[in-house]
Amino acid sequence: MALSIVELFGYAPTDSSDVARANREDLHCPFLSARCTKTLNDGTISGVCTVKLATSGPILCCPIRLYANKYAILGDIAASCFGKGIELIPAQKAARTKHNGPIVAVFGKGWGKELRLPQRSGTGGYFVDWVLALIDNGRRLQEFVAVEVQAIDTTGNYRAERKAYLHGKDFRGYSEAGVNWENVSKRILPQIIYKGHVLRREPRCLKGMFFVCPTPVYERIRQRLGGNLLAYSLQPGALTFRWYDISNETQGGRLRSLLPGGQLTTTVDQVANAFVSPTNLPDAGVYERAIEAELKFK
C-alpha cells in the first residue's frame, strides 16, 4: 500500500511560510496550541495530521485534527443536544463556577478527568473520550451525552517522507505505509457497541452517544454494516455518527478548514445487529477457489 503525507504539524508539508516552517521546527500542533502529542513507535513526535492513499482523498489520522477551531465539534454536539448558547466549562471547574443558567460540564482529556466505563468482569475498562453533562442553575445534573472521536491508524513507515519535509526537502512518490482498515471491525465497532449498550442503561443519558470520525472511516463502517442502518431521532440508546472532511489544499500559512460531511442517528441495536448479521458476505466458494489456486502446479 502507498501513502503520502497531506498535513504535517497542521500545514501542507510543502508550505514554506514562516508559520508552517516554525511549526515544523518546534513540533507544534496548531489545533492543540501546544507541542504535538502524536508519536511514532519509538516515541518520536510524529506531527502527521492527515494522509492520503494513492487511490483516496485525505484521511485524518490524528484525532486531535478533529478538534480544530477550539474543539468546535463539542460545542456543536452540545448545541444539538441541549440547545444553543450554553457555555462549556471544564468539569474540574464546573463545581466552583457560579452560573444563573445551565452550563455544560465537559469531561475529557485537557478539560477534566476522563470517565472510565467498567468491563463486564469488573476490572479494567474503557474510557469514553468525552462526556458532556448538562447542569442546571441549581447545580443538578439534568442529562448527559457521550462522545467518541476516532481517526484512522496508519501502518508501515512514512519516516523518510516526514524527515525530508522536516529538513525542507521535497519528497516524490509515496511512502511504504497504509491505513489499518481492519481496526473498523476488530476494535472500533466492538467498542462503540459495548459502550453504547452500557450508556443506554443510564437513565440520564437521554441522547445516547455520538461517534465523530473522518468521512472515509464512516464510509468503511457503513460498508462493513451493509449500508442499511435505519435513521432514528435522538433518544436513549441512540448512536449518532458524525463525519468530517477537510477543505482543499492551501499554502501560505493557511490551515485547511474542517468541513462537516454528514450525520446519521441510528441505535446501538441497529449497529449491533448489522455487525453480526450475514448480509455483507463474499461470494460462496471463495475459500475453495483460493485453495485450488494455491495448489495448482506452477
N, C-alpha and C positions, 0 to 999 in steps of 0.2 A: 504494500500500500504506500502511496506517496502523499506527502503533506507539506504545506508551506505555511509560514507564519504570516498572519494578517495584521495583528496588533501586538506590539511589544512595548510594555510599560505604558499602555494606553494609546499609543500613536502608531501610525504606519511605520514599519521598521526602516523604510527608506526616507522618512520625513527628516529633513536636515535643519528644521527650525531650531531656534535656541531652546525652546521649552521641551521639544521632543528629545534633543540631544542631552539636555540636563536630566531629564527623567531617566534616560538610559544610563547615564553616568552615576546617578545617585540611587539607582534601583528603586525608583519612586513610583508608586501607584496613584494616579490622579483620581481614582474612584474611591480610594480609602483616605486620600490626602496624607499618606504615610508610606513607609517602606513596604514594598511588595511582600506578601506573606506566602505566595505560591512557590513551592520548592521542587527541585528535581530529587531523584533518589538519594543523592549524596548530600542533600541539604543546601545545595547551591540555589540562590534566588533565581527563579525561572523568568518571571516578567512577561510570559506569554499569555495574553488575554484571549486571543481568537486565532483559530487556524482555518485552513481551507484544504480540502482534499482535491485531487486533480479533477474529480468529477462532481464537485459540490460547490455550493456557496459558502460563505463564512459560517463557522460553527464556534460558539462561545465555549471555551474550555476552562474558564475560571469563573466560579460563581460570583466572585466579587464584581465581575464585569456587569452583572445584573443589578448591582446596587448604585448605578450611575445616578447623577442628579440628587445626591444626598439621600440615598435609599428611597427614591420616589415610589418604587413598587409597593413598599409597605404602606405609604400614605394612600396610594390608590386602592389597595385592598381594604384598608380601614374605612375609607370613604364609601366603598361599595357595600360594606357590611354594616357599618354603624351610622353612616351619614357624613356629609361633608363638613369641613371646618372644625373637626375635633382634633385637638393637639395631641401629638405623640410624644410621650415622655419616657426616658429610660426607667425600667422597672425599679432600679435601686433608688431612684429619686422620687418615684411616684408617691410613696408613703409620706414623704416630707413636703410634698408640693400642695400648696393651698390653691383651691380652684372652686369657682362658683358654678361651673357647669361640668359636664362629663369630660373625661380625658381617656386616652388610650395608653395603658402601661405596656411597654414593649420589653419582652424577654427575648434575648438573643445575644450573640457574640458582639461585644462592643457597646451594647445598650444595657445589658443586665445579664444575670446568670441564665444559662440555658436550662430548660426544664427536661429532665430525663423521664422517659416512659419505661416502666418496668417490663421485663420479659415474662413469659409465662412461668418460668421456673422461680421467679422472684429474685434472680441475681442478674447483674449487668443491666443492660437496657439500651434503648435508642434515644438519641437526642432529637427533639423537634427543633428545626432551625430557628423558628420564630413563633412566639405566642403573642397575639395582640389582644389585650384584655380591656374591655370597656368598664370604666369605673365611674360611678355616678357622683354627684356633688356631696353625697353623704359618705363617700369613700367605701362604697359597697360594690362588689363585683356583680355586674349585670350579666355579662356573657363574654365569651372569648372565641377567637378563631385561630387555628394553627396554620403555619405557612412553611412549606418545604421549598428550598431553592436548589436546583441541580443543573450543573453544566455537563459537559462530556469529558470523560477521561481520555487521555492520549496514551498510545502505546509506542514502543520503539524509541527512536533517538532523533531529536532535532538540535542537538548541541552545536554541530558545525554551523548550521544556519544562524542560530542565536549568536554564536561567537562572532561570526562575520559581521552581523549588524551592530553588535556592541563595539566593534573596532572600526566602524564606519566604512566597511567594505560591502560590496554587492554580493549577492548570492543568487546564482542562477539554477533553475530547476527545482526539485523537490527534495525534502528530507526523507530518509528511510524511516518513516513513522506513520502512524494511523490513529484511528479512534476506536475506543472499546465499545462497540455496539452491543456486545454480549451482556454488558452491565445492565442494559434495559431489562432483560429477562431474569438475570441471575441476582441482581441486587436492588435496582430501583423499584420495579413493580412489587416484588415481595415486601419491601419495606413500607411503601406507601399503603399497601393493602393492610398490613398489620397495624400501622399507626392509625389508619382510617377506622378500623374496627375498634381499637381502643378508644378513640375520640368519640365515636358515635354513642358510647355508653355514658358520656359525660353530659349531665343534664343542662349545663350552661354552655356547651359547645353547640350553639344554635345554627351556625352556618357551615359547620364541617371543616374541611381542610382545603387549602389552596396549594397547588403544585406549580411552581414557576420554573420555566426551563427555556432553552433556545428552541426555535422553530424546528430544526432538524431532529432534536431529541423527541419533541412531541410527535412529529411525523413517524418516527420509528416506533414509539409507544402505540400510536394509532394503528399502524400496520400489524404490530405484534398482537393487538387485541381484536383484530379483524375489521376494524373501522366501522363498527356497528353500535357504538355506545349511544344510548338514549339520553336526551337532554332533560334536565330537571331544574327546578328553582333552588335557590339557596335554602338549606334545611339541615337538621341534624342528620349526620351520615352522608352529607354531600361531599363530593370531591370535585374541585374546580381546577381545571388545567388552564394556565395562562402561559402563552409562549411569545417570545420576543426575537426580533431581528436587529441588525444594526444598519445604519444608513450607508450610502455609497462612500467609496474611499475618498479621503481628504488628505491634504498635505498642509504645509504652512502652519503647523501647531494647532490644528483644529481637531477636536475629538469627534469621532463618529457618534451620531445620536442613537440611543436605544429606542427601538420602534415596536409598539405593540403589534403582535402578529395575529392574535385572536384569543378567544376564551370559550371553553366548554365546561358547563357544570353538569356532572352526572352524579352517580352514587358509588360508594365503595363496593356495594354488592354488584353493580353492573360491571365494574372493573374486575372484581374477583372472579365472577362467573365467566367473563370473556377470557381471562387469563388461563383458566383451566379447561375451558370447553374446546373440543377439537374442531374448530371452524376455520382454521387458517393453516392447514397441514399441507405438506408437499404431496405430489402425486404418489399413488400407490406403486410400489415396485422400485423406489429409488435405491434402497439398500441392495436389492437383488442386482440391479444394473451396475451399481458401484462395485460389488463383489466380483461380478463377471468381468467387468472392465479391468480390474486389477489382476485377475487370474489368467488373462489371455497371455499367451506366449509372445514375447517381443520379437 
